[in-house]
């Protein structure tokens, strides 16, 4: 992993013809997106999603799980086969649960090389021994305080055990030494455009909701709260006295005109209101630091598909929030447009991982 390589450019620069598959191993499902350079046009060739719950005995579609290596490999083999992936190259998006991302401040002259100090100072911020992580960093321009000699650094660390685990997993399906990056950077790559300088990305996942504050395409700050689609389904099942599977089916199919929508919406608001209040405070503090407004909020992740999520987040944060369409960055057949618009927000990570190879 090299964050400086990630931060060097966000724009897509087609290179020689190749196929690449981006892999997103989430808490409840695994997703893949395969891209190909066709005559200097980055083109979607296939995509797919496989629920992980059914691989773990006793768990249902939508439930979060941590599979043993043999079942993880089986799920990966299945999704690659079912999606007809032909790529020999892959980029793996490392889950945030196996990673650590934060921003720290150093006092140093603007011309000083801070490289030797970063690893020493990082020990104060990373909660596990440095020998157990792979660390990288990049300097960012967010001001964390008013000191003119303050230099601000984005730290990113991946647990070595997790890195080795996923590297071995991919090698067993003949992806040799695939690039690995933390999922937040894949998400940013798939969603960022040069139109807006300051944006917020809110990713509603299975067990956590994350907010990424992005300036000029670079991650400036990240905030994560334990609240997500799987946890919502668990509460819904308890509230209705039904199984997780029945609650998940109801949640996925609910429409605003359905008789039970009001009950589900009340529970949904209860799940995420506190999260959004915290995000609103973080946004205000960030805007004060950078001296510029966050122009828009982009919504991604499987949890954004609950009806009226856009308006709910817009009202809570006091600024426009829109569900993203990340597949707009690549070419695909016109007849797939409705499908891409319906599912795109859940494939931001996998798409962004694949796009890395075309920078």
C-alpha positions, 0 to 999 in steps of 0.5 A, a space after each residue: 500500500 502506498 498512500 502517496 501513490 493514491 494521492 498523486 492523482 484522482 483522474 482516470 488515465 487509460 493505459 495499455 489494454 488490461 482487465 482488472 477486478 476490484 474486490 470489496 470484502 464487506 461485513 455481510 457481502 463480497 462485491 466485485 467489479 471488473 473493468 477493461 481498457 477498450 480503446 482508451 475507454 475504461 469499460 465495465 465488463 462484469 460485476 457481482 455480489 455474494 451474500 456471506 451470511 449463508 456461508 456461515 451456518 445458522 446465518 441469513 442473507 444480510 447478516 454480518 459474519 467473519 468467515 474462516 479462511 476456507 469459507 472465505 476462499 469459497 465465497 471468493 471463488 463463487 463470486 468470481 465464477 458467478 460473475 464470469 470474471 476473466 481478469 488476471 489482475 486484482 485490487 483488494 479493498 481492505 476493510 476499515 475494521 482491519 485498518 486504522 486511519 487518523 490525522 495527526 499534527 506535528 510542529 515543524 518548519 515548512 521546509 523540514 523533512 518530517 519523514 523521520 518523525 512521522 513513525 515515532 509520533 505515529 506510536 501515540 495515535 495507533 493503538 497497537 504496537 507498530 511492529 504489528 502494522 504496515 504504516 503509510 502516511 501523507 501530508 494534508 492541508 487541513 489545519 488542526 490548530 492555529 499554529 503556523 508551524 503545524 504540519 498535518 499528516 494523514 496516517 493509515 495503518 493495516 494490521 499485518 495479520 489481516 494483510 497477510 490473511 487477505 494476500 493469501 486469500 487472493 493468491 489461492 485464486 491465482 492473483 499474485 501479489 495484488 495491490 491492497 488499499 484501505 476501502 476509504 481510498 477506493 470509495 473516494 476514487 470512485 466518487 470524487 470529481 474535480 467539480 467540487 473542492 470540499 465534499 463529505 462522503 457518508 458510507 452506510 454499511 452493514 455494521 458501521 457508518 463512516 463519514 469521509 471529509 475530502 478536499 481536492 480529492 484527498 482524505 482529510 478526516 474520517 469519522 466512524 460510528 457503529 450503526 448500519 444495515 445489519 444492526 437495523 435489521 436486528 432491531 427490526 426483527 426484535 421489534 416485530 418479533 420475527 426472524 432476522 431473515 424475515 426482517 431483512 426481506 421486509 426492509 429490502 422490499 418496503 415502499 413509502 406507501 406500505 402500511 408498515 413503512 411508518 413503523 420501519 421509518 421510525 426505527 430507521 430514524 432512531 438508528 441514525 439520528 444520533 449518528 447524523 448529529 455527530 456528523 453535523 458537529 464534525 462537519 461544522 468543526 471541519 468547515 471552521 478549520 478549513 475556512 470553506 463550506 462542504 458543498 455537498 454530501 454524497 451517500 454510498 453503501 448498501 444502507 442508503 437504499 432505505 426509502 427517503 434516506 436522501 431527504 432524511 440526511 439532507 434535513 439532519 445535516 442542513 445541506 444537500 445529500 444525494 445518493 451517488 452513481 459511481 458507474 458514471 465514471 466508466 462506460 457500459 451498455 445503455 440498456 444497463 443504465 437503470 440497473 446501474 443507477 439502482 445498485 451503483 451506490 453499493 459498489 463504490 468500493 469495488 469500483 474504486 479499487 478497480 479504477 486504481 489500476 487505470 490511474 
